[in-house]
Structure formats: C-alpha cells, structure tokens
C-alpha cells in the first residue's frame, strides 16, 4: 500500500522515494500515537463489520495479485485490482515456466 501511495509522488528506487516513505511511516506512527494518547480508539466502533471486512478483503486481493508477477516470472504493474489483472493477462505470453513451477510447487 505504501508503494501505491508513493507511486505518484516519487520515482521508485530514488532517494526521494525513500525519504517520502520514511516521512509517511513517521506520520502514520504519529497519528496512531495521538489516537492512543487522546483515547480516541472508540472511533473504530463506528466502523461496521462489513466495512472492515471489505477493507481487509480488498487489501488481501491486491497483495495476492501483486505477487503473481513474481510467481509467473513476468513484468506486471498496477496499484488496483483492475490494473493488476489487465497487466497480468497482457504479460501471460512471457511466463517463465521454471518460475511458475517453483512458485506453484511450494
């Protein structure tokens, strides 16, 4: 999720990308500390179970789909499900058989 957030801010692998990732991590940690300090955890009670379940499911789908490029040994990109699936389908002709057999064999 950090990579998807930073994709529009800085080029991946650059020193700016690393700096922005560190700042984002610091800001998230500071936000969580402030929520704890001011006893604001009750806000989570306003999120319904289906909302939390949807967020977790969507995150799991994006993470799983983003790993298929490594399992198949292909170049694919995207920061959402539609982009990832489209990119994976377009790159299916480049599948590395060895990577696929090792990836699915474990």
C-alpha positions as CSV (number, residue, x, y, z in Angstrom):
1,X,0.0,0.0,0.0
2,X,2.9,2.3,0.6
3,X,4.2,1.7,-2.9
4,X,0.8,2.5,-4.4
5,X,0.6,5.7,-2.3
6,X,4.1,6.9,-3.3
7,X,3.9,6.0,-7.0
8,X,2.6,9.4,-7.9
9,X,5.0,11.3,-5.6
10,X,8.5,10.0,-6.4
11,X,10.2,7.5,-8.7
12,X,10.6,4.1,-7.1
13,X,14.2,3.4,-6.1
14,X,15.2,7.1,-5.9
15,X,16.4,8.8,-2.7
16,X,13.3,10.9,-2.8
17,X,11.1,7.8,-2.7
18,X,12.9,6.6,0.4
19,X,12.6,9.9,2.1
20,X,8.9,10.1,1.3
21,X,8.4,6.5,2.5
22,X,10.1,7.4,5.8
23,X,8.0,10.5,6.3
24,X,4.8,8.5,5.5
25,X,5.8,5.9,8.1
26,X,6.5,8.6,10.7
27,X,3.2,10.4,10.0
28,X,1.3,7.1,10.4
29,X,3.0,6.3,13.6
30,X,2.5,9.8,14.9
31,X,-1.2,9.6,14.0
32,X,-1.6,6.3,15.9
33,X,0.2,7.7,18.9
34,X,-2.1,10.7,19.0
35,X,-5.2,8.5,18.8
36,X,-3.9,6.4,21.7
37,X,-2.8,9.5,23.7
38,X,-6.2,11.2,23.4
39,X,-8.1,7.9,24.0
40,X,-9.8,8.1,20.6
41,X,-10.0,4.3,20.0
42,X,-13.8,4.5,20.3
43,X,-13.9,5.9,16.8
44,X,-13.3,2.4,15.5
45,X,-16.6,1.4,17.0
46,X,-18.3,3.5,14.3
47,X,-16.9,1.3,11.5
48,X,-19.3,-1.6,10.8
49,X,-18.1,-5.1,10.4
50,X,-18.9,-5.2,6.6
51,X,-16.7,-2.1,6.1
52,X,-13.8,-3.5,8.0
53,X,-14.2,-6.9,6.3
54,X,-14.3,-5.2,2.9
55,X,-11.1,-3.3,3.5
56,X,-9.3,-6.4,4.7
57,X,-10.5,-8.4,1.7
58,X,-9.6,-5.8,-0.8
59,X,-6.1,-5.4,0.7
60,X,-5.6,-9.2,0.6
61,X,-6.7,-9.4,-3.1
62,X,-4.3,-6.6,-4.1
63,X,-1.4,-8.2,-2.2
64,X,-2.1,-11.6,-3.7
65,X,-2.5,-10.3,-7.2
66,X,0.7,-8.2,-6.9
67,X,2.7,-11.4,-6.1
68,X,1.6,-13.3,-9.2
69,X,4.1,-11.4,-11.3
70,X,6.9,-12.9,-9.2
71,X,5.4,-16.4,-9.3
72,X,5.0,-16.3,-13.0
73,X,8.3,-14.5,-13.7
74,X,6.7,-11.7,-15.7
75,X,6.7,-7.9,-15.7
76,X,3.3,-6.6,-14.5
77,X,2.3,-3.4,-12.8
78,X,-0.7,-1.7,-11.2
79,X,-2.0,-0.3,-8.0
80,X,-5.5,-1.6,-8.1
81,X,-7.2,-4.9,-8.9
82,X,-8.2,-3.9,-12.5
83,X,-4.8,-2.6,-13.4
84,X,-3.1,-5.7,-11.9
85,X,-5.4,-8.2,-13.7
86,X,-5.1,-6.4,-17.0
87,X,-1.3,-6.2,-16.8
88,X,-1.1,-9.9,-15.8
89,X,-3.2,-11.0,-18.7
90,X,-1.3,-8.9,-21.2
91,X,2.0,-10.4,-20.0
92,X,0.9,-14.1,-20.0
93,X,2.9,-14.7,-23.1
94,X,6.1,-14.0,-21.2
95,X,5.6,-16.6,-18.5
96,X,8.8,-18.1,-17.1
97,X,7.9,-21.8,-16.9
98,X,10.6,-22.5,-14.3
99,X,9.4,-19.7,-12.0
100,X,5.9,-20.8,-12.4
101,X,6.7,-24.4,-11.5
102,X,8.7,-23.4,-8.4
103,X,6.1,-20.9,-7.4
104,X,3.1,-23.2,-7.6
105,X,5.1,-26.2,-6.4
106,X,5.7,-24.9,-3.0
